[in-house]
Amino acid sequence: MNPDEPESKKPIISTGNPEIDKRLGGGIPLGSLTLVEGHSDAGKSVLAQQLIWGSLRDCHKALLFSTENTVKSLVSQMQSLGLDILDYILMGWLKVYYMQTTNTNLGSCFDILVESMKREKNCELFIIDSLTPIVAYTSLEETLSYFERCKRLCDRNNTVINIAHSFAFNEETLIRIRSLCDAHLRLTIEEMGDKLLKSLEVAKVKGADKNTGNIICFDVEPGIGMKILPLSKAKV
């Protein structure tokens, strides 16, 4: 799709991969507060990039707050996966804000994130990759307040996807955050035989068109992105 020739929008945030969308219950419905948590190197950022790609192809403008990538490195990384976003950036459909996280500014990061999202009237997807360095220097009350404010943003049909390492939260905090969220995806690294495989558990997608609860095994391949492996299995 050419970004200056928009087609009809879909009421979901898609990965751009029909097989993955199917396992997500059809996609993440617009207006969903979403938590993506997982192990290091389990594919959290790749999943975020797939969601950016799918949303742009479906005419949803997006904004990425990244502690990991500048515009240049994001474009290069996604191109290596066969997901070319350069035209979308040039057209203003995707904005990327690189967040330099230092101990001196982390206390105000939640306020900056929320206020920045409020100002972007035309964006429908916001992705924060990742919250890990921010959560490490903020209180439980500040973290929960941030998620509650994100929930209010979602009430105006924005989709906010927060990404973090699982170790960033204690179990009690995770339980409370998961209850606030409409969608919850968990990524792990599983040992199967002599191989380490990435695994995506679709724990919850409220309002999904189809059943969720799947566990997806996948690999990340150059020029392809996320590739579902036949070892995928349904969650019992």
CORMO-V691480 format. One record per backbone hydrogen bond with DSSP energy under -1.0 kcal/mol. NH is the residue of the N-H (numbers start at 0). CO is the residue of the C=O. Records with the same first field share a line. If there is no record, write none. Layout:
# CORMO-V691480
NH->CO, CO
This chain:
# CORMO-V691480
4->1
12->27
20->16
21->17
22->18
23->19
24->21
25->20
27->12
29->10
33->159
34->182
35->161
36->184
37->163
38->186
41->38
46->42
47->43
48->44
49->45
50->46
51->47
52->48
53->49
54->50
55->51
56->52
57->53
58->55
59->54
61->92
62->124
63->94
64->126
65->96
66->128
73->69
74->70
75->71
76->72
77->73
78->74
79->75
81->78
82->77
88->84
89->85
90->86
91->88
92->87
93->87
94->61
96->63
98->65
104->101
105->101
107->104
108->105
111->107
112->108
113->109
114->110
115->111
116->112
117->113
118->114
120->118
123->60
124->60
125->158
126->62
127->160
128->64
130->162
134->130
135->131
136->133
137->134
142->138
143->139
144->140
145->141
146->142
147->143
148->144
149->145
150->146
151->147
152->148
153->149
155->152
156->153
157->152
158->123
159->31
160->125
161->33
162->127
163->35
165->37
167->164
168->165
173->169
174->170
175->171
176->172
177->173
178->174
179->175
180->176
181->32
182->32
183->203
184->34
185->200
186->36
187->198
189->196
191->194
194->191
196->189
197->217
198->187
199->215
200->185
201->213
202->183, 200
203->183
205->181
207->204
208->24
209->24
214->232
215->199
217->197
218->226
220->224
222->79
223->220
224->220
226->218
228->216
231->228
232->214
